[in-house]
Each structure stands twice: as C-alpha cells, then as structure tokens.
C-alpha cells in the first residue's frame, strides 16, 4: 500500500496592479447611458461604479452602479462634454469623454479589462 501526503500552503496573492485606461478622443452617444462589458467576450459587469466627473477627473458630480445586465444611466444636459470614470474591483479603471447627441445611432458601450 502506497501512502501519499499532500502539503498545501496558502500563499497570499498580492493585490492586482491596476492601470487607469483613458480612451483617446471623444465618444459620441445618444444618451449618457449604456452598458459596461468585460473584454471582447462582452460579458456584462454587474455592480460597476460609473461616475460623472469634473473636467479634471477630481470631483465626482454623480454616481450610479450598473444593474445585473451591466446597464447604467446618468441624468445630464445635452450638448455638453461629459467625463465618465468607470471602476470595479479587479478591473482596470476606465475614463472616457462623452458628447451626447440625440441624433446619434450609437449607445455607449464601455469595455473593461482585468487588472494584472
């Protein structure tokens, strides 16, 4: 009879390093609402914080969480440039400038990446 002993050690993993991802250019959307997805798989990210920020990204003017399907909606005035910061534990924070144009066909889709 052969006996095997397995020794398991719990080694704490360090916190993943996050990198703030800032999208170049301005995104045009028909509303200040949309969906947050994970990577190219387009999986919805539930409970993500979406913040409407000041132009220097320092002050939070409004904040909402995404629903079970990754959707969010913020109240706004049209014709302005908006600064959104999106964050969720374990994912790289994402910043994007959005111009609302009610004539636009596009909804706002934010794709986030896993922090490494």
N, C-alpha and C positions, 0 to 999 in steps of 0.2 A: 504494500500500500504506500503510495507516494502522497506526502502532505505538502501543500503549497501555502505559503504565508504571503499575504499581500499587505504591504505597508502603504497607507495613503496619507499624504501630507496635505494639509490645507495651506496653500501659499496665497496670501492676499494679492490680488491684482491691483496694480495702481490705476488710478482714475485715468480714463482715456483722455488724450490731449485733444482739445477742440481748436478748430481754426475757424475764425469768422469768415464766411464766404459772402462777398459783396458782389452782386451782379452788376456788370458794366452796363451803361446805358439806362434808358428809361423804358419800362414796360407799360404798354397801353392796355387798359382793361375797361370793360363796360361798367364795372362797379368795383367798389373796394371790398370785394368778397371773392371767395374762390375755394380752392382745395389744396391741402398740403399732402404731398406724396413722398414716399421713401424711394429714392434712386430711380432707376429705369424700370423697376418692377411695378411702379405706380400703385404701391400698396398705401392705403390711407393711413395717416398718422393721427391717431386719436389723442386728445388732451394736449396738443401742441399750443404753446402760448404765441399769439400773434399780437404784436404791439405796434400801435401807431405812434411814431416818434417825431421829435422836432428835427429840423434840418441838420443839426449836428449829431444826431442819434443819441443825445444825452438825456433828454426829457421824454418820459412816456406820457402821451396825451390820452390814450385809450388802450384797453387791452381786452382780448377775448381768448377763449380756448376753442380748439376745434372739436367738432362733435364726433360721434362714432365713425362717420364716413370721411373724416378729415376736412369737413367744410367749416368755413368761418365767414363772418360778415361784420363789417365795421360801418358805423354811420359817418357820413362825410358831406362836404360841399363839393359839387363838381367844378371842374376847371382848374383845380389846384394840383400841385405836385405833392405826393404823399410819400413818407418814408416808413417802410414796414420792416420790423425786425421779427424773425420767427425763430423760436427756440424750443427744444425738447431734450430731456436728459439722454445722453449717449449719442446725440446728433450734433453736427457742426451748426452753429447759429448761422442764419442766413439773413442778409439785408438786401432790400430791393427798393428802388424808387419807382413809384407808380403814378401815371397820369390817367385820370378817369375820363373816358369819352363814351357817352351813352350810345353813340353810333357804332362803336366797336363791336365786332362779332365775337371777340375773344373774352373768355373768362380767365381769371387769374389762377394759374397753376404754379405752385412752388414745390420744387423737388429738393429734398434734403438728403444729405449723405451721412453715413455712420461715422462718428469720430474715431480716429485711430490713435 
